[in-house]
Amino acid sequence: MAGVSLKCGDCGALLKSVQEAQEHAELTSHSNFSESTEAVLNLVCTTCGKPCRSKTESDLHTKRTGHTEFVDKTSEATKPISLEVPKAPMDVDEPVDVSASSQPEEMVAPEVDQKLLEELEGMGFPKARATRALHYSGNSSLEAAVNWVVEHENDPDIDEMPLISANTKVEAPKPTLTPEEMNLKAQELKERARKKKEEEEKRMEREREKERIRIGKELLEAKRIEEENERKRLLALRKAEKEEEKRAREKIRQKLEEDKAERRRRLGLPPEDPATVKPSAPVVEEKKSSLPVRPATKVEQMRECLRTLKQTHKDDDAKVKRAFQTLLTYIGNVAKNPSEEKYRKIRVNNQTFQDRVGSLKGGVEFLELCGFEKIEGDEFLFLPRDKVETAVLNSAGSELNSAINNPFFGVL
């Protein structure tokens, strides 16, 4: 019994004609074909007319389009086929053209639906890929061609122009969709592609955001470790300086004791009884007081005011920091707007001023060092325009910034 299909022995695919078997062999390099009595299904969608050759293909078509009704035309298309080459009767009197049979067969690109081809090219597909998709999907519809591209996008020859024999007769494709329906389908496919691209972009943006958060956390941790190491280094440095200063004072004290003992020995006096020795601190203090004292500069006086303010309220860091920031605001406003009197005049009895600066020891003194004067019975602090000194204000701002940002200010 002659078979009704050809079965590929390498992959198990069912093919309904010798031509399809040849095309399958060209695409896959499979060469093991045999006749089969199993018919290739021909399920035609009643909605769009798409032919499906297997139950799996019809299920996939239903999933993609929602079309559920199919007409089984398998019996109409089933015809016995054979792998044997039919022998044509030869007339012994008719000469055989040997040269014509030995010539290679001419291969040309297949003819496809030009409207569908233009639609696919308009969607961004290369001409060779669009032609191949239309040829192998039977020129049935735009959707079938796009589905074929999606299923075969990893084929190595997807962008090569397909070639068929020049003697092959290709029937003109029968349009299954009207131009309006084709446009709607194209719009639907474009919208689907756009949504897929947007979802991919959102996913990539989420990944990038996660990476930014991770890098931010690592940078914050590295900064914290660096600040902690710097704080430890400063503490160790200050401790070493104190120890060095202590050793230097001890050496000076020992040297003074030795000089004192040497003077008593030269005068013939007996050695001094250690029990009656007075503390040497007053002597050193007396020597220090005999040295000329350099008067403190205005900047040093400002720093001392800020240090006094912090040490007086060392148990309330928030209050100290607020006072420093308020003073910095007063000084900054005057420096930026020296001609505006409202920035150079402060009501002393103002409750906000009292809470932030006025009631804290060193706050008013700091403003007076910047040039403010009490007027109208100590009711206002006023900085005359002719006494505004930019250098003094800048120095005051620098001291305030140092006091705010240096965690060890006023501690040692």
C-alpha positions in Angstrom: 0.0 0.0 0.0 1.4 3.4 -1.0 2.0 5.8 1.9 0.0 9.0 2.4 2.9 10.9 4.0 6.7 10.9 4.3 8.2 10.5 7.8 11.7 11.9 8.7 13.6 9.1 10.4 15.8 11.6 12.1 13.3 13.9 13.8 9.9 12.1 13.2 8.3 15.0 11.3 5.5 14.1 8.9 5.6 15.7 5.5 2.8 15.6 2.9 4.8 15.8 -0.3 8.2 15.0 -1.8 8.8 18.7 -2.3 8.3 19.3 1.4 10.7 16.5 2.2 13.3 18.2 -0.1 12.8 21.5 1.7 13.0 19.8 5.1 16.2 18.1 4.0 17.7 21.5 2.9 16.8 23.1 6.2 17.8 20.3 8.6 20.3 18.2 6.5 18.2 15.2 7.4 18.1 12.5 4.7 16.4 9.5 6.2 12.8 9.5 4.9 10.3 6.7 4.6 6.7 6.3 3.4 4.1 6.4 6.2 0.4 5.5 6.3 -0.1 8.2 8.9 -1.9 11.2 7.3 -0.7 14.8 7.8 -3.6 16.6 9.4 -5.2 19.6 7.6 -7.1 21.5 10.2 -8.4 24.8 8.8 -9.4 27.6 11.2 -13.0 28.7 10.3 -12.3 32.3 11.6 -9.1 33.2 9.7 -8.5 30.3 7.4 -5.1 29.3 8.8 -4.2 25.7 8.0 -2.8 23.6 10.9 -1.0 20.4 10.2 -1.1 18.9 13.7 -3.2 19.1 16.9 -0.3 20.8 18.6 -0.2 23.5 16.0 -4.0 24.1 16.2 -3.7 24.3 20.1 -0.9 26.9 19.7 -3.0 28.9 17.2 -6.0 28.8 19.6 -3.8 30.1 22.5 -2.4 33.0 20.4 -5.6 34.1 18.6 -8.5 32.7 20.7 -9.9 30.9 17.6 -11.3 27.6 18.6 -13.2 26.2 15.6 -11.4 24.2 13.0 -12.6 22.2 10.0 -10.8 18.8 9.4 -10.0 18.6 5.7 -7.4 15.9 6.1 -9.3 13.4 3.9 -9.6 15.9 1.1 -5.9 16.5 0.9 -4.7 13.0 1.5 -3.2 11.4 -1.6 -0.9 8.4 -1.9 2.7 9.3 -2.5 5.8 7.3 -3.2 9.5 7.8 -3.0 9.9 5.9 -6.3 10.6 8.1 -9.3 7.8 7.5 -11.8 9.2 6.1 -15.1 8.0 8.0 -18.1 7.4 6.0 -21.3 10.3 6.5 -23.7 10.0 6.5 -27.4 12.9 4.7 -28.9 12.6 6.8 -32.0 12.7 10.1 -30.0 16.3 11.3 -29.4 17.3 12.1 -25.8 18.8 15.5 -25.1 21.7 14.5 -22.9 23.1 18.0 -22.7 19.9 19.4 -21.3 19.6 16.8 -18.5 23.2 17.4 -17.4 22.7 21.2 -17.0 22.3 22.4 -13.4 18.8 23.5 -12.3 18.3 27.2 -12.0 17.3 28.4 -8.5 15.3 31.6 -7.9 13.7 33.4 -4.9 10.0 32.3 -4.3 7.1 34.6 -5.1 5.3 35.8 -2.1 2.4 38.1 -1.3 3.9 41.6 -1.9 1.4 43.3 0.5 2.3 41.0 3.3 6.0 41.5 2.5 5.6 45.3 2.7 3.8 44.9 6.0 6.6 42.8 7.4 9.3 45.2 6.2 7.3 48.1 7.7 7.5 46.3 11.0 11.3 46.2 10.8 12.0 42.7 9.5 14.7 42.3 6.8 13.5 41.4 3.3 15.2 38.0 3.3 13.7 37.0 6.7 10.2 38.3 5.7 10.4 36.4 2.4 11.4 33.2 4.1 8.7 33.6 6.7 6.0 34.1 4.1 7.2 31.2 1.9 7.4 28.7 4.7 4.1 29.8 6.3 2.3 29.4 3.0 1.6 33.1 2.4 -1.5 32.5 4.6 -1.5 35.6 6.8 0.7 38.3 8.5 0.2 36.6 11.9 1.4 33.2 10.5 4.5 34.8 9.1 5.3 36.6 12.4 4.7 33.4 14.3 7.1 31.5 12.0 9.7 34.2 12.6 9.3 33.9 16.4 9.6 30.1 16.3 12.6 30.1 14.0 14.4 33.2 15.1 17.4 31.1 16.3 17.9 29.4 12.9 21.3 30.1 11.5 19.9 30.7 8.0 16.9 32.9 9.0 18.3 35.9 7.2 19.2 34.1 4.0 17.0 34.5 1.0 15.2 31.1 0.3 15.7 29.6 -3.2 13.5 27.2 -5.1 13.7 25.7 -8.6 12.8 28.0 -11.4 10.5 25.3 -12.9 8.5 25.1 -9.7 5.0 26.5 -10.2 3.8 28.5 -7.2 0.1 29.2 -7.1 -0.8 32.8 -6.4 -1.7 33.1 -2.7 -5.3 33.6 -1.9 -5.8 36.6 0.4 -7.5 35.5 3.6 -7.7 39.0 5.2 -9.0 42.3 3.9 -6.6 45.3 3.9 -8.4 46.7 7.0 -8.1 43.4 8.8 -4.4 43.3 7.8 -3.9 46.8 9.2 -5.6 45.8 12.5 -3.5 42.7 12.7 -0.3 44.7 12.1 -1.4 47.2 14.8 -2.1 44.4 17.2 1.3 42.8 16.6 3.1 46.2 17.0 1.2 46.9 20.2 2.1 43.4 21.5 5.8 44.0 20.6 5.7 47.5 22.3 4.2 46.1 25.5 6.8 43.3 25.6 9.6 45.9 25.2 8.1 48.1 27.9 8.0 45.1 30.3 11.6 44.3 29.5 12.6 47.9 30.1 10.8 47.9 33.4 12.5 44.7 34.5 15.9 46.1 33.5 15.1 49.4 35.4 14.3 47.3 38.5 17.5 45.4 38.2 19.4 48.7 37.8 17.7 50.2 40.9 18.6 47.1 43.0 22.2 47.5 41.8 22.2 51.2 42.7 20.8 50.5 46.2 23.5 47.8 46.7 26.3 50.1 45.6 24.9 52.9 47.8 24.9 50.6 50.9 28.4 49.5 50.2 29.6 53.2 49.8 27.9 54.2 53.1 29.4 51.2 54.9 32.9 52.1 53.5 32.4 55.7 54.5 31.3 54.7 58.0 34.4 52.4 58.4 36.7 55.2 57.1 35.2 57.8 59.6 35.5 55.3 62.4 39.2 54.6 61.6 39.8 58.4 61.3 38.2 58.9 64.7 40.4 56.2 66.3 43.4 57.7 64.6 42.7 61.1 66.1 42.1 59.7 69.5 45.3 57.8 69.4 47.2 60.9 68.2 45.8 63.0 71.0 46.6 60.3 73.5 50.2 60.1 72.2 50.5 64.0 72.4 49.3 64.0 76.0 51.7 61.3 77.0 54.5 63.1 75.2 53.6 66.3 77.0 53.4 64.5 80.3 56.9 63.0 79.8 58.3 66.5 78.9 56.8 68.0 82.1 58.3 65.2 84.1 61.8 65.8 82.5 61.5 69.5 83.3 60.5 68.8 86.9 63.5 66.4 87.3 65.8 68.9 85.8 64.6 71.6 88.2 65.1 69.2 91.2 68.6 68.4 90.0 69.5 72.1 89.6 68.1 72.9 93.0 70.1 70.1 94.7 73.2 71.3 92.8 72.8 74.9 94.1 72.4 73.7 97.7 75.5 71.6 97.4 77.5 74.5 96.1 76.3 76.7 98.9 77.2 74.0 101.4 73.6 73.5 102.5 72.5 70.1 103.6 70.3 68.1 101.1 66.6 69.1 101.3 64.4 66.7 103.3 61.9 65.2 100.8 59.1 65.5 103.4 59.5 69.2 103.6 59.7 69.7 99.8 56.9 71.9 98.5 55.1 71.0 95.4 57.0 72.3 92.3 53.8 73.3 90.5 53.7 76.8 92.1 57.3 77.3 91.1 56.7 76.3 87.5 53.5 78.4 87.6 55.6 81.3 88.9 58.0 81.0 86.1 55.2 80.8 83.6 53.7 83.9 84.9 57.0 85.7 84.5 57.0 85.0 80.8 55.4 87.6 78.5 51.8 86.7 77.6 50.7 87.2 74.0 47.2 88.8 74.0 44.5 86.4 72.6 43.3 87.3 69.1 39.7 87.9 68.3 39.5 84.5 66.5 40.8 82.7 69.6 38.3 84.6 71.8 35.5 83.5 69.4 36.7 79.9 69.7 36.8 80.1 73.5 33.2 81.5 73.5 32.0 78.5 71.5 34.0 76.1 73.6 32.5 77.6 76.8 29.0 77.3 75.3 29.5 73.6 74.4 31.2 72.6 77.8 28.5 74.4 79.7 25.7 72.5 78.0 27.7 69.3 77.1 24.8 67.1 78.2 22.5 68.5 75.5 24.2 68.2 72.1 21.0 69.1 70.2 20.7 72.4 72.0 24.4 73.2 71.4 24.2 72.4 67.7 21.0 74.5 67.3 22.8 77.4 69.0 25.8 77.1 66.6 23.5 76.9 63.6 21.5 79.9 64.7 24.7 82.0 65.2 25.9 80.8 61.7 22.6 82.0 60.2 22.9 85.5 61.9 26.5 85.9 60.7 25.7 84.5 57.2 22.8 86.9 56.7 24.9 89.9 57.6 27.8 88.8 55.3 25.4 88.3 52.4 23.3 91.4 53.0 25.5 94.0 54.9 23.2 96.9 53.8 20.0 95.3 55.2 19.4 96.7 58.7 16.9 93.9 59.5 19.8 91.4 59.5 22.1 93.7 61.6 19.5 94.2 64.4 18.4 91.5 66.9 15.8 92.0 69.7 17.4 90.5 72.8 14.1 89.8 74.5 12.8 87.8 71.6 11.8 84.3 72.9 13.2 82.4 70.0 16.6 84.3 70.3 16.6 83.6 74.1 15.8 79.9 73.6 18.5 79.4 71.0 21.3 81.8 71.9 20.6 84.4 74.5 20.2 82.1 77.5 23.3 80.1 76.7 26.6 81.2 78.1 28.9 82.5 75.4 26.2 83.2 72.8 25.8 86.9 73.2 29.6 87.3 73.8 30.3 85.7 70.4 28.0 88.2 68.6 29.7 91.1 70.4 33.1 89.8 69.2 31.6 89.9 65.6 30.8 93.6 66.1 27.3 93.7 67.6 26.6 96.3 70.3 23.8 96.6 72.8 21.6 99.6 72.3 18.4 101.2 73.6 18.9 100.0 77.2 20.2 96.5 76.2 17.0 95.9 74.3 18.7 95.3 70.9 22.0 93.9 69.6 22.9 96.1 66.7 25.8 96.0 64.2 26.5 99.4 62.6 27.0 99.4 58.9 30.4 101.1 59.2 31.6 98.4 61.6 30.8 95.4 59.4 34.1 93.7 58.7 33.9 90.9 56.2 37.1 89.3 57.4 35.8 89.1 60.9 32.5 87.6 59.7 34.3 85.0 57.6 36.5 84.0 60.5 33.4 83.7 62.7 31.7 81.5 60.1 34.8 79.3 59.8 34.9 78.8 63.6 31.2 77.9 63.7 31.5 75.4 60.8 34.5 73.8 62.6 32.5 73.6 65.9 29.5 72.0 64.1 31.4 69.5 62.0 34.2 68.5 64.4 32.9 65.9 66.8 35.9 66.5 69.2 35.4 70.3 69.4 35.4 71.4 73.1 35.9 67.8 74.3 39.6 67.9 75.1 
